[in-house]
Amino acid sequence: MAEPEKKNGFKSGFISLIGRPNVGKSTLLNLLLGEKIAIISDKPQTTRNRILGIKNHPAGQIIFLDTPGIHRARSKLNQSMVKTALATYKEVDGVCFLIEANSPYNEENDFILETLKNTEKPVVLVINKIDLVPKGYLLPVMEHYSHLRLFEQIIPISALLGEGVEVLVAELLKILPAGANLFPPDMITDLPERFLVAELIREKVFTLTREEIPYATAVVVEEFKEREEKKLIVIKATIQVERESQKGIVIGEKGRMLREIGRRAREEVESLLGAKVFLELWVKVEKDWREDPRALRRLGFH
């Protein structure tokens, strides 16, 4: 099977999606895959881990690495997130650097350009959110960035509306090496179900709470059992926060907030797993976990 694909010019390889927080990387990844595997929020720094997504195309297989937003990090958690994003430069065949059409010039983009000086991999500049600006606004942005670095291509898109995404895929296939599928063609991610479930729960915390609460939250799936006789999946998860006051907010008056987080998460988890789900949530305080190296390692951050 692999050999004919190579002869026909079949391509396969890895592409890193990088950019400042809230630039639309996860929205783009979900659109490319036609499935939701990366959580999204209107709050920055939603993505904390490297998310692998597999785009199967007649001409090739593109393995995308969605990364945490690159920024000048202060907490140990955020430093770990940025380190994760920058490490992908060494793993991939090409890089997609996303900027926002409605906010193209800022210190974070300048910082990312500095980090890209250390890679010889081809870089495609993707100007996202073009639906938010007049068409004539794009040309000066494209000219500005073309003077800062030699990009393989500069491609305007709207990840929200899908505009320009087919052009982007075609250009990315050009920079990938010839090769057969690296993953089975019916696979869209290598992430375990436990991870995806934890992320969906965390997304609901991001959606329903404000200020510091989303950033002080981590989710751990403690139990994941299939009860075949009842055609049911039982999931027990802990929402971890840093303060007793935060715990009170996540639980809410008479448990209303926690029930709403659970209800919304359960609906999406059932859709993801294609099965009925019993979801039980608990809230636990672990003081200043974002600054505790042992807690970060336990939660999968390095």
LOMI-109248 format. One record per residue: residue in three letters; x, y, z of N, C-alpha, C in turn; chain; residue number from 1. Coordinates in steps of 0.2 Angstrom, whole numbers. Atoms other than C-alpha are relative to their C-alpha. Example, Ala and Ser with C-alpha at 12.3 -4.5 7.8 and 13.67 -1.06 7.14 Angstrom:
<pts>
{pt ALA {4 -6 0} {62 -22 39} {4 6 0} A 1} {pt SER {-4 -6 -1} {68 -5 36} {-4 5 3} A 2} 
</pts>
This chain:
<pts>
{pt MET {4 -6 0} {0 0 0} {4 6 0} A 1} {pt ALA {-4 -6 -1} {14 12 5} {3 2 -7} A 2} {pt GLU {-4 -1 6} {24 10 -11} {-4 4 -6} A 3} {pt PRO {3 -4 6} {11 16 -24} {-2 7 2} A 4} {pt GLU {1 -7 -2} {7 31 -13} {6 4 -1} A 5} {pt LYS {-6 -3 1} {25 36 -14} {1 2 -8} A 6} {pt LYS {0 -1 7} {25 34 -33} {-4 5 -3} A 7} {pt ASN {5 -4 2} {10 44 -35} {1 7 3} A 8} {pt GLY {-1 -7 -3} {18 59 -26} {-3 1 7} A 9} {pt PHE {3 0 -7} {10 55 -9} {5 3 5} A 10} {pt LYS {-4 -3 -5} {16 66 5} {-2 -1 7} A 11} {pt SER {2 1 -7} {17 64 24} {5 4 4} A 12} {pt GLY {-5 -3 -4} {25 74 38} {-4 4 5} A 13} {pt PHE {2 -3 -6} {23 85 53} {0 8 -1} A 14} {pt ILE {1 -8 0} {17 104 54} {-1 2 7} A 15} {pt SER {2 -3 -6} {18 114 70} {-4 6 -1} A 16} {pt LEU {5 -6 0} {4 127 73} {3 4 6} A 17} {pt ILE {-3 -4 -6} {12 141 83} {-3 7 -1} A 18} {pt GLY {3 -7 0} {6 159 88} {-1 2 7} A 19} {pt ARG {1 -3 -6} {2 170 102} {-6 -3 3} A 20} {pt PRO {6 3 -3} {-12 165 114} {-6 3 -3} A 21} {pt ASN {7 -2 3} {-30 166 107} {0 2 -7} A 22} {pt VAL {-1 -2 7} {-24 167 89} {-4 -4 -5} A 23} {pt GLY {4 4 4} {-35 153 83} {2 -7 -2} A 24} {pt LYS {-3 6 2} {-24 138 82} {-5 -6 1} A 25} {pt SER {4 6 -1} {-36 126 90} {-6 0 -4} A 26} {pt THR {6 0 5} {-51 132 80} {2 -2 -7} A 27} {pt LEU {-3 3 7} {-40 129 64} {1 -7 0} A 28} {pt LEU {-1 7 0} {-35 112 70} {-7 -4 -1} A 29} {pt ASN {6 3 0} {-53 107 73} {-3 0 -7} A 30} {pt LEU {3 0 7} {-59 113 56} {4 -4 -4} A 31} {pt LEU {-3 5 5} {-45 104 47} {-1 -7 1} A 32} {pt LEU {1 7 -1} {-49 88 55} {-7 -2 0} A 33} {pt GLY {7 1 0} {-68 90 55} {-3 -3 6} A 34} {pt GLU {1 3 -7} {-68 84 73} {3 5 5} A 35} {pt LYS {-3 -4 -5} {-66 93 89} {4 -4 5} A 36} {pt ILE {-4 3 -5} {-51 87 98} {4 5 4} A 37} {pt ALA {-3 -6 -4} {-44 104 104} {-5 4 3} A 38} {pt ILE {5 -4 -3} {-53 114 117} {1 7 -2} A 39} {pt ILE {-1 -7 2} {-57 132 112} {-4 4 5} A 40} {pt SER {3 -5 -4} {-62 147 122} {2 7 -2} A 41} {pt ASP {-2 -7 2} {-62 166 120} {5 3 5} A 42} {pt LYS {-5 -2 -4} {-49 167 134} {7 -3 -2} A 43} {pt PRO {-7 2 2} {-30 166 131} {2 -6 4} A 44} {pt GLN {-4 5 -3} {-19 152 135} {-4 -6 2} A 45} {pt THR {5 5 -1} {-33 139 134} {4 -7 -1} A 46} {pt THR {-4 6 2} {-21 126 126} {6 -1 5} A 47} {pt ARG {-6 1 -5} {-8 119 139} {4 -5 -3} A 48} {pt ASN {-4 6 2} {-2 103 130} {1 0 -8} A 49} {pt ARG {0 1 7} {4 99 113} {-5 -5 -2} A 50} {pt ILE {6 4 2} {-11 92 104} {2 -3 -8} A 51} {pt LEU {-1 3 6} {-8 80 89} {-6 -1 -4} A 52} {pt GLY {6 1 4} {-21 80 75} {2 -2 -7} A 53} {pt ILE {-2 3 6} {-20 70 59} {-5 2 -6} A 54} {pt LYS {4 -2 5} {-27 77 43} {2 -5 -6} A 55} {pt ASN {0 4 5} {-30 64 30} {-3 3 -7} A 56} {pt HIS {2 -4 6} {-30 71 12} {2 -5 -6} A 57} {pt PRO {-2 4 6} {-30 62 -5} {7 0 -2} A 58} {pt ALA {-7 -1 2} {-13 69 -8} {5 -1 5} A 59} {pt GLY {-5 1 -6} {-5 66 9} {-3 0 6} A 60} {pt GLN {2 0 -7} {-6 65 27} {4 5 4} A 61} {pt ILE {-4 -6 -3} {-2 81 37} {-2 -2 8} A 62} {pt ILE {1 1 -7} {1 78 56} {1 7 3} A 63} {pt PHE {-1 -7 -3} {-2 95 65} {1 -1 7} A 64} {pt LEU {-2 -1 -7} {5 99 82} {-3 7 2} A 65} {pt ASP {2 -6 -3} {-6 112 90} {3 1 7} A 66} {pt THR {-5 -2 -5} {4 121 103} {-3 5 5} A 67} {pt PRO {2 -5 -4} {1 132 118} {2 7 -3} A 68} {pt GLY {-1 -7 3} {1 151 114} {7 2 3} A 69} {pt ILE {-7 -3 -2} {19 158 115} {0 7 2} A 70} {pt HIS {0 -6 -4} {21 172 127} {6 0 4} A 71} {pt ARG {-6 -1 -5} {34 179 139} {-3 -2 7} A 72} {pt ALA {3 4 -5} {29 167 153} {3 2 7} A 73} {pt ARG {-2 -1 -7} {30 170 172} {0 -6 4} A 74} {pt SER {1 5 -4} {23 156 181} {4 -7 -3} A 75} {pt LYS {-3 6 3} {31 139 180} {-4 -4 -5} A 76} {pt LEU {4 3 5} {16 132 172} {0 3 -7} A 77} {pt ASN {0 -4 7} {16 145 158} {7 -1 -3} A 78} {pt GLN {-6 2 3} {35 142 156} {1 -6 -3} A 79} {pt SER {0 7 3} {32 124 153} {-4 0 -6} A 80} {pt MET {4 0 6} {19 128 140} {4 3 -5} A 81} {pt VAL {-4 -3 6} {30 139 130} {6 -4 -2} A 82} {pt LYS {-5 5 2} {44 126 131} {-3 -5 -4} A 83} {pt THR {3 6 4} {32 113 124} {-1 3 -7} A 84} {pt ALA {1 -3 6} {28 125 110} {6 0 -4} A 85} {pt LEU {-7 -1 4} {46 129 105} {3 -6 -1} A 86} {pt ALA {-3 6 2} {51 111 106} {-2 -3 -6} A 87} {pt THR {3 3 7} {40 107 91} {4 2 -6} A 88} {pt TYR {-4 -2 6} {52 116 80} {5 -6 -2} A 89} {pt LYS {-5 6 1} {64 101 81} {-3 -6 -3} A 90} {pt GLU {3 6 1} {51 88 78} {-4 0 -7} A 91} {pt VAL {5 -1 6} {42 95 62} {4 1 -6} A 92} {pt ASP {-3 -2 7} {45 97 43} {-2 7 -2} A 93} {pt GLY {2 -7 2} {37 114 43} {-4 3 6} A 94} {pt VAL {3 -4 -5} {29 128 54} {-5 4 -3} A 95} {pt CYS {5 -5 1} {13 137 53} {0 6 5} A 96} {pt PHE {0 -5 -4} {15 154 61} {-6 4 -1} A 97} {pt LEU {6 -3 0} {-2 161 65} {0 7 3} A 98} {pt ILE {1 -7 -3} {-6 180 67} {-7 2 -1} A 99} {pt GLU {7 -2 1} {-22 189 69} {0 6 -5} A 100} {pt ALA {1 -6 4} {-28 201 55} {-2 6 3} A 101} {pt ASN {3 -6 -3} {-36 212 67} {5 3 5} A 102} {pt SER {-6 -2 -4} {-20 213 78} {6 -3 -2} A 103} {pt PRO {-6 4 3} {-5 209 68} {6 3 3} A 104} {pt TYR {-6 -3 -2} {8 220 76} {0 0 8} A 105} {pt ASN {-1 0 -7} {13 216 94} {6 -3 2} A 106} {pt GLU {-6 3 -2} {27 211 105} {1 -7 0} A 107} {pt GLU {0 7 0} {22 193 106} {2 -3 -7} A 108} {pt ASN {-2 2 7} {23 191 87} {7 2 -1} A 109} {pt ASP {-7 -2 1} {40 200 87} {4 -6 4} A 110} {pt PHE {-4 5 -4} {46 187 101} {0 -6 -4} A 111} {pt ILE {0 6 4} {40 173 90} {4 0 -6} A 112} {pt LEU {-5 -1 6} {49 179 75} {7 -1 2} A 113} {pt GLU {-7 1 -3} {65 180 86} {1 -8 1} A 114} {pt THR {-1 7 -1} {62 161 91} {1 -4 -7} A 115} {pt LEU {0 3 6} {60 157 73} {7 0 -4} A 116} {pt LYS {-7 -1 3} {78 163 69} {4 -7 1} A 117} {pt ASN {-4 5 -2} {84 147 77} {-2 -7 -4} A 118} {pt THR {2 6 4} {75 135 64} {1 1 -7} A 119} {pt GLU {-1 0 8} {79 131 46} {-6 -3 -3} A 120} {pt LYS {6 3 3} {62 123 44} {-4 5 -4} A 121} {pt PRO {5 -5 3} {50 131 31} {-5 3 4} A 122} {pt VAL {5 -3 -4} {38 143 39} {-5 3 -5} A 123} {pt VAL {6 -3 3} {21 148 32} {-3 5 5} A 124} {pt LEU {3 -5 -4} {14 164 39} {-8 0 -2} A 125} {pt VAL {7 1 1} {-5 162 41} {-3 6 4} A 126} {pt ILE {3 -6 -3} {-15 178 44} {-7 -2 1} A 127} {pt ASN {7 2 -2} {-31 172 53} {-4 6 2} A 128} {pt LYS {5 -5 -2} {-47 181 57} {-1 5 -5} A 129} {pt ILE {1 -5 5} {-48 190 40} {-7 2 -1} A 130} {pt ASP {7 -2 0} {-67 190 43} {-1 6 4} A 131} {pt LEU {1 -6 -5} {-64 204 56} {3 6 -3} A 132} {pt VAL {-3 -7 3} {-55 217 44} {-3 1 -7} A 133} {pt PRO {2 -1 7} {-59 225 27} {6 -3 -4} A 134} {pt LYS {-5 4 5} {-50 216 12} {6 5 -1} A 135} {pt GLY {-5 -4 2} {-39 231 9} {5 1 6} A 136} {pt TYR {-5 -1 -5} {-31 230 26} {5 -5 0} A 137} {pt LEU {-5 5 -1} {-22 214 23} {7 1 -4} A 138} {pt LEU {-6 -1 5} {-9 220 9} {5 3 4} A 139} {pt PRO {-6 -3 -4} {1 231 21} {2 -5 5} A 140} {pt VAL {-2 5 -5} {1 217 34} {5 -5 -3} A 141} {pt MET {-4 5 4} {8 205 21} {7 3 -2} A 142} {pt GLU {-6 -4 2} {21 218 15} {4 0 6} A 143} {pt HIS {-4 -1 -6} {26 221 33} {4 -6 2} A 144} {pt TYR {-3 6 -2} {29 203 37} {5 -3 -5} A 145} {pt SER {-4 3 6} {37 199 20} {7 3 1} A 146} {pt HIS {-6 -3 -1} {51 211 25} {4 -2 6} A 147} {pt LEU {-3 2 -6} {55 203 42} {3 -7 -1} A 148} {pt ARG {-2 7 1} {57 185 36} {-2 -3 -7} A 149} {pt LEU {1 3 7} {58 175 20} {-5 -6 2} A 150} {pt PHE {5 5 -1} {41 165 22} {-1 -5 -6} A 151} {pt GLU {2 4 6} {37 150 11} {-6 3 -4} A 152} {pt GLN {6 -3 3} {20 158 8} {-3 4 6} A 153} {pt ILE {4 -4 -5} {9 171 17} {-7 -1 -2} A 154} {pt ILE {7 2 2} {-9 165 17} {-5 3 5} A 155} {pt PRO {5 -2 -4} {-24 174 23} {-6 -5 1} A 156} {pt ILE {6 5 -1} {-38 163 31} {-5 3 5} A 157} {pt SER {4 0 -5} {-53 163 42} {-1 -7 3} A 158} {pt ALA {1 6 -3} {-52 148 53} {-8 -1 2} A 159} {pt LEU {7 0 -2} {-70 152 59} {-4 -2 -5} A 160} {pt LEU {5 1 6} {-78 152 42} {3 -5 -5} A 161} {pt GLY {-3 5 5} {-66 140 33} {3 4 -6} A 162} {pt GLU {-3 -4 6} {-60 154 20} {7 -1 0} A 163} {pt GLY {-7 0 1} {-43 151 13} {3 -7 3} A 164} {pt VAL {-3 6 -3} {-41 134 22} {3 -5 -5} A 165} {pt GLU {-2 5 5} {-40 123 7} {6 2 -4} A 166} {pt VAL {-6 -3 2} {-27 135 0} {6 -2 4} A 167} {pt LEU {-5 1 -5} {-17 133 16} {2 -8 0} A 168} {pt VAL {-2 7 0} {-18 114 15} {4 -2 -6} A 169} {pt ALA {-4 2 6} {-12 113 -3} {7 3 1} A 170} {pt GLU {-7 -2 -1} {3 124 2} {4 -4 5} A 171} {pt LEU {-4 4 -5} {8 114 17} {2 -7 -3} A 172} {pt LEU {-2 6 4} {7 98 6} {7 1 -4} A 173} {pt LYS {-5 -2 4} {20 106 -5} {7 -1 4} A 174} {pt ILE {-6 0 -4} {33 107 9} {2 -6 4} A 175} {pt LEU {-1 6 -3} {31 90 16} {4 -5 -4} A 176} {pt PRO {-4 4 4} {43 76 11} {-5 -6 -3} A 177} {pt ALA {3 6 3} {37 61 0} {0 -6 5} A 178} {pt GLY {0 6 -4} {31 46 10} {-7 -2 1} A 179} {pt ALA {6 3 -1} {17 35 15} {-3 2 7} A 180} {pt ASN {4 -2 -6} {4 37 29} {5 -2 6} A 181} {pt LEU {-4 1 -6} {13 39 46} {-5 -3 6} A 182} {pt PHE {5 3 -4} {-4 34 55} {-5 -3 -4} A 183} {pt PRO {6 3 4} {-19 24 50} {-4 5 -2} A 184} {pt PRO {4 -6 3} {-30 34 38} {-7 1 4} A 185} {pt ASP {6 -1 -4} {-45 32 50} {1 3 7} A 186} {pt MET {-2 -3 -7} {-36 40 65} {1 7 -1} A 187} {pt ILE {-1 -8 0} {-37 59 69} {4 2 5} A 188} {pt THR {-4 -3 -6} {-27 60 85} {3 -7 3} A 189} {pt ASP {-3 6 -4} {-15 49 96} {-2 1 7} A 190} {pt LEU {1 -2 -7} {-22 57 112} {-5 -6 3} A 191} {pt PRO {4 4 -3} {-30 45 124} {-7 3 2} A 192} {pt GLU {7 -2 -1} {-49 46 128} {0 4 7} A 193} {pt ARG {0 -3 -6} {-45 51 146} {2 7 0} A 194} {pt PHE {-3 -7 1} {-35 66 141} {-5 5 -4} A 195} {pt LEU {5 -4 3} {-49 72 129} {-6 2 4} A 196} {pt VAL {5 -1 -4} {-62 70 142} {2 5 5} A 197} {pt ALA {-2 -5 -5} {-52 80 155} {1 7 -4} A 198} {pt GLU {0 -7 3} {-49 94 142} {-7 3 -1} A 199} {pt LEU {7 -3 1} {-68 95 138} {-3 2 7} A 200} {pt ILE {3 -3 -7} {-72 97 157} {4 6 1} A 201} {pt ARG {-4 -6 -1} {-58 110 158} {-3 6 -4} A 202} {pt GLU {3 -5 4} {-66 119 143} {-6 3 3} A 203} {pt LYS {6 -3 -3} {-82 121 152} {1 4 6} A 204} {pt VAL {-2 -4 -5} {-73 128 167} {2 7 -3} A 205} {pt PHE {-2 -6 4} {-66 141 155} {-6 4 -2} A 206} {pt THR {6 -4 2} {-83 145 148} {-4 3 5} A 207} {pt LEU {5 -3 -5} {-92 147 164} {2 4 5} A 208} {pt THR {-3 -4 -6} {-80 155 176} {4 6 -3} A 209} {pt ARG {-3 -6 2} {-71 171 176} {6 2 3} A 210} {pt GLU {-6 -2 -3} {-55 180 180} {5 -5 1} A 211} {pt GLU {-5 5 -1} {-42 169 188} {-2 -7 0} A 212} {pt ILE {2 7 -1} {-52 153 190} {2 -4 -5} A 213} {pt PRO {-2 5 5} {-49 145 173} {7 -1 0} A 214} {pt TYR {-7 1 1} {-31 148 174} {3 -4 7} A 215} {pt ALA {-2 4 -6} {-30 140 192} {-3 -7 0} A 216} {pt THR {3 6 1} {-39 125 186} {4 -5 -4} A 217} {pt ALA {-2 5 4} {-33 108 181} {-5 -6 1} A 218} {pt VAL {5 5 -1} {-43 92 178} {3 -7 -1} A 219} {pt VAL {-3 7 0} {-38 74 182} {-6 -5 0} A 220} {pt VAL {5 6 1} {-49 59 176} {3 -6 5} A 221} {pt GLU {-2 5 -5} {-48 47 191} {-2 -7 -2} A 222} {pt GLU {3 7 2} {-59 33 184} {-3 1 -7} A 223} {pt PHE {3 0 6} {-64 28 167} {-2 -7 -1} A 224} {pt LYS {2 7 1} {-74 12 166} {-6 -1 -4} A 225} {pt GLU {6 2 4} {-85 4 153} {-4 -5 3} A 226} {pt ARG {5 5 -2} {-100 -5 159} {-4 -3 -5} A 227} {pt GLU {3 3 6} {-105 -16 144} {-7 -2 1} A 228} {pt GLU {7 2 -1} {-120 -23 152} {-5 5 0} A 229} {pt LYS {4 -6 -1} {-127 -6 155} {1 5 -6} A 230} {pt LYS {-2 -4 5} {-120 1 139} {2 7 2} A 231} {pt LEU {-1 -6 -4} {-113 15 150} {8 1 1} A 232} {pt ILE {-7 -1 -2} {-96 23 153} {0 5 6} A 233} {pt VAL {0 -4 -7} {-93 29 171} {7 4 0} A 234} {pt ILE {-6 -4 0} {-81 43 172} {0 4 7} A 235} {pt LYS {-1 -4 -6} {-75 51 189} {6 5 -1} A 236} {pt ALA {-6 -5 1} {-64 67 188} {0 5 5} A 237} {pt THR {-1 -5 -5} {-57 79 200} {2 7 -4} A 238} {pt ILE {-2 -7 2} {-56 98 196} {4 3 5} A 239} {pt GLN {-5 -3 -5} {-41 105 205} {1 7 -1} A 240} {pt VAL {0 -7 0} {-40 123 210} {6 2 6} A 241} {pt GLU {-6 -2 -5} {-27 133 221} {-2 3 7} A 242} {pt ARG {2 -3 -6} {-38 141 234} {-7 -2 2} A 243} {pt GLU {6 2 -2} {-53 137 245} {-6 4 -3} A 244} {pt SER {5 -5 3} {-62 153 238} {-1 -2 -7} A 245} {pt GLN {1 2 7} {-59 146 220} {-5 -6 0} A 246} {pt LYS {4 6 -1} {-67 129 226} {-7 2 1} A 247} {pt GLY {7 -2 -1} {-82 138 232} {-4 3 -6} A 248} {pt ILE {2 -3 7} {-84 147 215} {-2 -5 -5} A 249} {pt VAL {1 6 5} {-82 131 205} {-6 -4 2} A 250} {pt ILE {6 4 -3} {-95 122 216} {-6 4 -1} A 251} {pt GLY {6 -4 1} {-107 137 216} {-5 -1 5} A 252} {pt GLU {5 1 -6} {-122 140 227} {-4 -6 -1} A 253} {pt LYS {3 6 0} {-130 124 231} {2 -5 -6} A 254} {pt GLY {-2 5 5} {-119 115 218} {-2 2 -7} A 255} {pt ARG {2 -1 7} {-126 124 203} {5 1 -5} A 256} {pt MET {-5 -1 5} {-110 129 195} {3 -7 -2} A 257} {pt LEU {-3 7 2} {-103 111 196} {-4 -4 -4} A 258} {pt ARG {5 4 4} {-119 103 190} {0 3 -7} A 259} {pt GLU {1 -3 7} {-119 115 175} {7 -2 -4} A 260} {pt ILE {-7 2 3} {-100 111 171} {-1 -7 -2} A 261} {pt GLY {0 7 2} {-104 93 172} {-5 -2 -5} A 262} {pt ARG {5 1 6} {-120 94 161} {3 1 -7} A 263} {pt ARG {-3 -2 7} {-111 103 147} {5 -5 -2} A 264} {pt ALA {-5 4 2} {-96 92 148} {-3 -7 -2} A 265} {pt ARG {3 7 2} {-106 76 148} {-3 -1 -7} A 266} {pt GLU {3 0 6} {-115 81 133} {5 -1 -6} A 267} {pt GLU {-6 1 5} {-99 83 123} {4 -6 1} A 268} {pt VAL {-3 6 0} {-91 68 130} {-4 -6 -3} A 269} {pt GLU {5 5 3} {-106 57 125} {1 0 -8} A 270} {pt SER {-1 -1 8} {-104 64 107} {7 -2 -2} A 271} {pt LEU {-7 2 1} {-85 61 108} {1 -8 0} A 272} {pt LEU {-1 7 -1} {-86 43 114} {-6 -4 -3} A 273} {pt GLY {5 4 4} {-102 38 105} {-4 -4 5} A 274} {pt ALA {3 5 -5} {-110 31 121} {-3 4 6} A 275} {pt LYS {3 -3 -6} {-120 36 137} {5 0 5} A 276} {pt VAL {-6 -1 -4} {-109 43 150} {-3 2 7} A 277} {pt PHE {1 -3 -6} {-111 45 169} {6 3 3} A 278} {pt LEU {-6 -4 -1} {-100 59 174} {-1 3 7} A 279} {pt GLU {0 -3 -7} {-96 63 192} {6 4 1} A 280} {pt LEU {-6 -5 -1} {-85 78 197} {1 2 7} A 281} {pt TRP {-2 -2 -7} {-76 83 213} {4 6 -1} A 282} {pt VAL {-4 -6 0} {-67 99 217} {5 -1 6} A 283} {pt LYS {-5 1 -5} {-50 98 226} {4 6 0} A 284} {pt VAL {-5 -6 -1} {-38 112 233} {7 -3 0} A 285} {pt GLU {-7 1 0} {-20 110 229} {4 7 0} A 286} {pt LYS {-2 -7 0} {-12 126 235} {6 1 -5} A 287} {pt ASP {-6 -2 4} {-1 135 222} {3 -5 -5} A 288} {pt TRP {-3 5 4} {0 120 211} {4 2 -7} A 289} {pt ARG {-3 -2 6} {5 130 196} {7 2 1} A 290} {pt GLU {-7 -2 -1} {21 135 204} {4 -6 4} A 291} {pt ASP {-3 6 -3} {25 117 211} {2 -5 -5} A 292} {pt PRO {-3 4 5} {37 107 200} {-3 -7 1} A 293} {pt ARG {3 7 -1} {30 90 208} {-7 0 -3} A 294} {pt ALA {7 0 2} {12 95 205} {0 0 -8} A 295} {pt LEU {0 -1 7} {16 100 187} {2 -6 -3} A 296} {pt ARG {-2 6 3} {25 84 183} {-5 -5 1} A 297} {pt ARG {5 4 -1} {11 74 191} {-6 1 -5} A 298} {pt LEU {5 -2 5} {-1 83 179} {2 0 -7} A 299} {pt GLY {-2 1 7} {10 80 164} {4 5 -3} A 300} {pt PHE {-4 -6 3} {20 96 162} {7 -1 2} A 301} {pt HIS {-8 1 -1} {39 96 161} {3 6 0} A 302} 
</pts>
